[in-house]
């Protein structure tokens, strides 16, 4: 049997491991060496062992110091991190508190501003309503002044009666009150709303006559021609022709005036206005010298 195999069987029986056996063998060999070596050699060997033990001890000591230094350094870093974390927590807490206070302040300021805006909006609405009222009052007064001065001003729907009879009555009342502008506006609106009504021609005739009352014969002619052209068979035709002849005569258009009066006498001989037309014809023929001039427009009455 080989020595190595014998050792592997004996060592376990003795309770020794391979490492332990080696150490034991080393000690035995060293002891044997002391036995078989000289004193000088033993001393040298001892010195070498002492040096080896010193280096081992120094190595262990250095390793321990290094580990302790690393531990201390790690603890220092941990302490520094904990301090940084503590200060960060304080800053965050303070910042959160400051932010909350700022938000609350901003909310209070916003509420104040919203209240101010609401007050301004209310004041603006009040001023706008007051302005609308003043403007309506101003426009109403201006219309009245303009109508009194003979300037035709349109009426709003609210100023025109919705009932037909009330509408015509309001126009007649304005005419009797010499509120000629309002009367004309009501009469025109009546003719437009009720063109087939029996009073439509009378309404247009009243508009033309109102201009003659204001001594505006040229404008009157334009309105009276509507009666002649739009209602040639109406009862108002003789009165419209007579008014047209008067308008021409006021414009010193004697030829046109004579033509219109003559047409009225020939076409409507039984009308009451025919008698007036004959008198007007005498007035035209006896007009002062130089009064009559060439007509600015020619009359075109129906025949």
C-alpha positions as CSV (number, residue, x, y, z in Angstrom):
1,X,0.0,0.0,0.0
2,X,1.2,3.5,-0.8
3,X,1.9,5.9,2.0
4,X,-0.6,8.5,0.7
5,X,-3.4,5.9,0.7
6,X,-2.5,4.8,4.2
7,X,-2.6,8.3,5.4
8,X,-6.0,9.0,4.0
9,X,-7.3,5.9,5.9
10,X,-5.6,6.7,9.2
11,X,-6.3,10.4,9.5
12,X,-10.0,10.2,9.7
13,X,-9.7,7.6,12.4
14,X,-7.5,10.0,14.4
15,X,-10.0,12.8,13.9
16,X,-7.5,14.9,11.8
17,X,-8.2,16.7,8.5
18,X,-5.7,17.0,5.8
19,X,-4.9,20.6,6.9
20,X,-4.4,19.5,10.5
21,X,-2.2,16.7,9.5
22,X,0.0,19.0,7.5
23,X,0.4,21.3,10.4
24,X,1.1,18.5,12.8
25,X,3.6,17.0,10.4
26,X,5.2,20.4,10.0
27,X,5.6,20.7,13.8
28,X,7.1,17.2,14.0
29,X,9.5,17.9,11.2
30,X,10.5,21.2,12.8
31,X,11.1,19.3,16.1
32,X,13.0,16.7,14.2
33,X,15.0,19.4,12.6
34,X,15.9,20.8,16.0
35,X,17.0,17.4,16.9
36,X,19.2,16.8,13.9
37,X,20.4,20.4,13.3
38,X,23.1,22.3,15.0
39,X,22.5,25.2,17.5
40,X,23.3,27.9,15.0
41,X,20.9,26.4,12.5
42,X,18.2,26.2,15.2
43,X,18.7,29.8,16.1
44,X,18.4,30.9,12.5
45,X,15.3,28.8,12.0
46,X,13.8,30.4,15.1
47,X,14.5,33.8,13.9
48,X,12.9,33.1,10.6
49,X,9.8,31.8,12.4
50,X,9.7,34.9,14.6
51,X,9.9,37.1,11.6
52,X,7.2,35.2,9.9
53,X,4.9,35.5,12.9
54,X,5.7,39.3,13.1
55,X,4.8,39.8,9.5
56,X,1.6,37.8,10.0
57,X,0.7,39.8,13.0
58,X,1.5,43.1,11.2
59,X,-0.6,41.9,8.3
60,X,-3.5,41.1,10.5
61,X,-3.1,44.4,12.4
62,X,-3.0,46.4,9.1
63,X,-6.0,44.6,7.7
64,X,-8.0,45.3,10.9
65,X,-7.0,49.0,10.9
66,X,-8.0,49.3,7.3
67,X,-11.4,47.7,8.0
68,X,-11.9,49.9,11.0
69,X,-11.1,53.0,8.9
70,X,-13.6,52.0,6.3
71,X,-16.2,51.4,8.9
72,X,-15.6,54.8,10.4
73,X,-15.7,56.4,7.0
74,X,-18.9,54.7,6.1
75,X,-20.5,55.8,9.4
76,X,-19.4,59.4,8.7
77,X,-21.0,59.3,5.3
78,X,-24.2,57.9,6.7
79,X,-24.2,60.6,9.3
80,X,-23.7,63.2,6.6
81,X,-26.5,61.8,4.5
82,X,-28.8,61.7,7.5
83,X,-28.0,65.4,8.2
84,X,-28.6,66.3,4.5
85,X,-31.9,64.4,4.6
86,X,-32.9,66.1,7.9
87,X,-32.2,69.6,6.4
88,X,-34.0,68.7,3.2
89,X,-37.1,67.6,5.2
90,X,-37.1,70.9,7.1
91,X,-36.8,72.9,3.9
92,X,-39.5,70.9,2.2
93,X,-41.8,71.3,5.2
94,X,-41.1,75.0,5.3
95,X,-41.6,75.4,1.6
96,X,-44.9,73.5,1.7
97,X,-46.1,75.8,4.5
98,X,-45.0,78.9,2.6
99,X,-46.6,77.7,-0.6
100,X,-49.8,76.9,1.3
101,X,-49.8,80.4,2.8
102,X,-49.1,81.9,-0.6
103,X,-52.0,79.9,-2.2
104,X,-54.3,81.0,0.6
105,X,-53.3,84.6,0.1
106,X,-53.8,84.4,-3.7
107,X,-57.2,82.9,-3.1
108,X,-58.2,85.7,-0.9
109,X,-56.9,88.3,-3.4
110,X,-58.8,86.4,-6.2
111,X,-62.0,86.5,-4.2
112,X,-61.5,90.3,-3.6
113,X,-60.9,90.8,-7.3
114,X,-63.9,88.7,-8.3
115,X,-66.0,90.8,-6.0
116,X,-64.6,94.0,-7.6
117,X,-65.3,92.6,-11.1
118,X,-68.9,91.7,-10.1
119,X,-69.4,95.2,-8.8
120,X,-67.9,96.8,-11.9
121,X,-70.1,94.5,-14.1
122,X,-73.2,95.5,-12.3
123,X,-72.2,99.2,-12.5
124,X,-71.5,98.8,-16.2
125,X,-74.9,97.1,-16.8
126,X,-76.6,100.0,-14.9
127,X,-74.8,102.6,-16.9
128,X,-75.6,100.8,-20.2
129,X,-79.3,100.7,-19.2
130,X,-79.2,104.3,-18.2
131,X,-77.5,105.2,-21.5
132,X,-80.1,103.3,-23.5
133,X,-82.8,105.1,-21.6
134,X,-81.2,108.5,-22.2
135,X,-80.6,107.6,-25.8
136,X,-84.2,106.6,-26.4
137,X,-85.4,109.7,-24.7
138,X,-83.0,111.9,-26.7
139,X,-84.0,110.2,-30.0
140,X,-87.7,110.7,-29.0
141,X,-87.3,114.3,-28.3
142,X,-85.2,114.9,-31.5
143,X,-87.9,113.1,-33.5
144,X,-90.5,115.4,-32.0
145,X,-88.5,118.5,-32.7
146,X,-87.8,117.3,-36.3
147,X,-91.4,116.5,-36.9
148,X,-92.5,119.9,-35.6
149,X,-90.0,121.5,-38.0
150,X,-91.5,119.5,-40.8
151,X,-88.8,116.9,-41.1
152,X,-90.1,113.5,-41.9
153,X,-89.0,110.9,-39.3
154,X,-89.8,107.2,-39.5
155,X,-91.9,105.6,-36.8
156,X,-91.0,102.4,-34.9
157,X,-93.5,99.5,-34.9
158,X,-94.3,100.4,-31.3
159,X,-95.4,103.8,-32.3
160,X,-97.9,102.5,-34.9
161,X,-101.2,101.1,-33.6
162,X,-101.8,97.4,-34.5
163,X,-105.5,97.9,-35.1
164,X,-106.5,99.2,-38.5
165,X,-109.1,101.6,-37.4
166,X,-107.0,102.9,-34.6
167,X,-104.1,103.4,-37.0
168,X,-106.1,105.6,-39.4
169,X,-107.7,107.5,-36.5
170,X,-104.2,108.2,-35.0
171,X,-103.1,109.6,-38.4
172,X,-106.1,111.8,-38.7
173,X,-105.6,113.1,-35.1
174,X,-102.0,113.9,-35.9
175,X,-103.0,115.8,-39.0
176,X,-105.6,117.8,-37.1
177,X,-103.0,118.6,-34.5
178,X,-100.8,119.9,-37.3
179,X,-98.2,117.3,-36.3
180,X,-97.7,116.8,-40.0
181,X,-94.5,114.7,-39.9
182,X,-96.2,112.1,-37.6
183,X,-99.4,112.2,-39.7
184,X,-97.4,111.6,-42.9
185,X,-95.5,108.7,-41.3
186,X,-98.8,107.1,-40.1
187,X,-100.6,107.6,-43.4
188,X,-97.7,106.1,-45.4
189,X,-97.5,103.1,-43.0
190,X,-101.3,102.7,-43.4
191,X,-101.1,102.6,-47.2
192,X,-98.2,100.1,-47.0
193,X,-99.9,97.8,-44.6
194,X,-103.4,98.0,-46.1
195,X,-102.9,98.8,-49.8
196,X,-106.4,97.5,-50.8
197,X,-108.3,99.2,-48.0
198,X,-110.8,101.9,-49.0
199,X,-108.8,104.5,-47.1
200,X,-105.4,103.7,-48.7
201,X,-105.9,106.3,-51.4
202,X,-107.1,108.9,-48.9
203,X,-104.0,108.2,-46.8
204,X,-101.7,109.0,-49.8
205,X,-103.8,112.1,-50.6
206,X,-103.4,113.4,-47.1
207,X,-99.6,113.0,-47.4
208,X,-99.6,115.1,-50.5
209,X,-101.9,117.8,-49.1
210,X,-99.8,118.0,-45.9
211,X,-96.8,119.2,-48.0
212,X,-98.9,121.9,-49.6
213,X,-99.8,123.1,-46.1
214,X,-96.1,123.5,-45.5
215,X,-95.8,125.3,-48.8
216,X,-93.6,122.5,-50.3
217,X,-95.4,122.1,-53.7
218,X,-92.6,120.2,-55.4
219,X,-92.6,117.5,-52.8
220,X,-96.4,117.4,-52.8
221,X,-96.4,116.7,-56.5
222,X,-94.4,113.5,-56.0
223,X,-96.8,112.2,-53.4
224,X,-99.9,113.1,-55.3
225,X,-98.7,111.3,-58.4
226,X,-98.8,108.1,-56.4
227,X,-102.5,108.6,-55.9
228,X,-103.1,109.2,-59.6
229,X,-100.9,106.2,-60.8
230,X,-101.8,103.6,-58.1
231,X,-105.5,104.5,-57.6
232,X,-106.8,105.9,-60.9
233,X,-110.4,104.8,-60.2
234,X,-110.4,105.8,-56.5
235,X,-112.7,108.4,-54.9
236,X,-109.6,110.4,-54.0
237,X,-108.6,111.0,-57.6
238,X,-110.5,114.3,-58.2
239,X,-109.1,115.8,-55.0
240,X,-105.6,114.6,-56.0
241,X,-105.9,116.3,-59.4
242,X,-107.0,119.5,-57.8
243,X,-104.1,119.4,-55.4
244,X,-101.7,118.7,-58.2
245,X,-103.0,121.7,-60.2
246,X,-102.5,123.9,-57.1
247,X,-98.9,122.6,-56.7
248,X,-98.1,123.4,-60.3
249,X,-99.5,126.9,-60.0
250,X,-97.5,127.5,-56.8
251,X,-94.4,126.5,-58.8
252,X,-95.5,129.1,-61.4
253,X,-95.9,126.3,-63.9
254,X,-99.1,127.7,-65.3
255,X,-99.3,125.5,-68.4
256,X,-99.1,122.3,-66.3
257,X,-101.6,123.7,-63.8
258,X,-104.1,124.6,-66.6
259,X,-103.7,121.1,-68.1
260,X,-104.4,119.4,-64.8
261,X,-107.4,121.6,-64.0
262,X,-108.8,121.1,-67.5
263,X,-108.4,117.3,-67.2
264,X,-110.3,117.3,-63.9
265,X,-113.2,119.3,-65.3
266,X,-113.4,117.0,-68.4
267,X,-113.0,113.6,-66.7
268,X,-114.8,114.3,-63.4
269,X,-117.5,116.9,-64.3
270,X,-119.8,115.8,-61.5
271,X,-117.2,115.8,-58.8
272,X,-117.3,118.7,-56.3
273,X,-113.7,119.4,-57.1
274,X,-114.7,120.2,-60.8
275,X,-116.2,123.5,-59.7
276,X,-113.1,124.4,-57.8
277,X,-111.0,123.5,-60.9
278,X,-113.1,125.9,-63.1
279,X,-112.3,128.7,-60.6
280,X,-108.6,127.8,-60.7
281,X,-108.6,127.9,-64.5
282,X,-109.8,131.6,-64.3
283,X,-107.1,132.3,-61.7
284,X,-104.4,130.9,-64.0
285,X,-105.7,132.9,-67.0
286,X,-105.6,136.1,-64.9
287,X,-102.2,135.5,-63.4
288,X,-100.1,138.6,-63.0
289,X,-97.7,139.4,-65.8
290,X,-94.4,137.6,-65.4
291,X,-95.8,135.2,-62.8
292,X,-96.0,132.1,-65.0
293,X,-92.7,130.5,-66.2
294,X,-91.9,127.5,-68.3
295,X,-92.7,124.3,-66.3
296,X,-89.9,122.4,-64.6
297,X,-91.9,119.2,-65.2
298,X,-94.9,118.3,-67.3
299,X,-98.1,116.9,-65.9
300,X,-99.3,113.6,-67.0
301,X,-102.8,113.2,-65.6
302,X,-105.1,110.4,-66.8
303,X,-107.5,111.3,-69.6
